């Protein structure tokens, strides 16, 4: 939780995943969402919430820096 709070405070972007190995394990996504909310992450900091166009733009920007 401490790292998520640090990410929230510094404006970092994160993605929320389940580490699922089967479709039946996808239901645990709520744990990551709950942790992000409790840490104070804003919606725009969570890559999963970006539209396809927004995500593609974000990736292009990062690749241009490399």
Number of C-alpha atoms within 10 A of each C-alpha: 10 8 9 19 18 14 18 20 13 10 13 15 16 16 12 16 14 13 10 12 8 7 7 8 11 13 10 13 14 13 13 14 16 11 15 23 15 12 18 15 23 14 13 13 17 17 15 15 13 14 10 10 9 12 14 12 12 13 11 11 11 10 9 7 6 5
